[in-house]
Amino acid sequence: MAFVAIGILAFLAVAWVVMRLWNWLVPGAFNGPRLQYKYALGLLLLSRILFGGFGGFRGHGPQGHGGPGGHWNRDGRHHHETSIKPHQQSLTPETQVTPQP
């Protein structure tokens, strides 16, 4: 129960920080409107939905996303590099893209 309360308080505090940063930057830099607290809450929730999170402690770390190894194969290549090979083989030489070192 305490973790839920701390999580809610943290969310409300981050929304306040978003509101303060918005009101400090946007009106002067872009001639935009000032943001009320309720809209800062909505903006923070929308960014959470669209971009997937506030970080947290979900196993993200120096190893990559999701724990040891993450998106990297044991040979040090990103997993997309190995999954795209069959698709590249079906392309004609004119349409193939070779990676730049």
Sequence and secondary structure as in RCSB ss.txt:
>XXXX:A:sequence
MAFVAIGILAFLAVAWVVMRLWNWLVPGAFNGPRLQYKYALGLLLLSRILFGGFGGFRGHGPQGHGGPGGHWNRD
GRHHHETSIKPHQQSLTPETQVTPQP
>XXXX:A:secstr
 HHHHHHHHHHHHHHHHHHHHHHHHHHHHH      HHHHHHHHHHHHHHH     SSS BTTBTTSSSTTB TT
S BHHHHHSHHHHHTS TTT      
